[in-house]
Amino acid sequence: MLKNHDFTQDRTKYIGGSDIGAILGLSSFRSPIDVWLEKTGKAVKQPDSLPLRFGSFVEEFVANEYAKATGFCLRHDESIYIHPTYQFMGAHIDRFIHTDGLEEPPTKILECKTANPFSRGQWGESGSDQVPMSYLCQAIWYMAVTGINQTDVAVLFGNTDFRIYHIERDMELENLVLDKALHFWHEHVLKDIPPPVQSEADCQLLFSKGQAQHSVEANSQTVDLVRRFHQLSQQSEVCEGELSAIKTQIMAQMQDAEILTHEGSVLATWKAPKPSYRIDTKRLQSEEAAIFDQYKVMNQASRRLVIKAITEQSAGNKTLEVA
């Protein structure tokens, strides 16, 4: 196993275990676009939320419960380990498991998790290898980087249900995951080309700013999507998932264009509303309360997609506004 302490402060230099599930489209919290923006330095987010802070706080407790249940020795190492062949593949391991004592090399990896009790349906029986796919990919990634052949996942549901799952190294699955990571790194990160969008949120992230009055001509597929969108919108029971997928595809064709046209008619617009302003009350209270305008803070809203109905004459277009 190779160590590199420099990676700990710059996540743009490597793909980590928490990234691989998102790259494969298996994460509930991040998309491939989120990872691409981070790795290319366009949007480096410092993850900070109550669930993340709680998970970090409880990690020590989960590790201690695992040690108590198994009798194994654990070692905590803050280093970033890197793959012996691919320098952009890194791993931050929760704990190394020494089944034969700390004097001997580690034989397993321990991943510590906390989970909502209502998510138990995503997990199999305790002692099995049935864990959520994003966690399975994380375990596969860590074994590939370290060369260790077993990973235990210890999870605490709420504060009453503690379980341990066992995952064995699978070289066929590992090679598949590494191939996907190689493709993502070389074809998207190094070439600075975004991966395909998967949601409206991806489009808002990728094309947050439009070019004023810039228009793009709709292809036949997008015209069909506009028709389908209005058909669904008029139904009493609307399929929200399909509507969202259609909006995502329309946004993906428009990119930074604000206007979508077809044969002289405007099919859709995607523009940001005029910025609004709010008073920065903290500065206002601590500095010069009388000078209001000097402390205005722009609040720029996200672009709003407006899809117009297709009619014979553009002047008769109907519009349907969607956030």
Summary of the structure (lengths in Angstrom):
residues: 323
radius of gyration: 24.8
end to end distance: 48.8
largest distance: 80.5
contacts: 927
relative contact order: 0.10
helix: 41%
strand: 24%
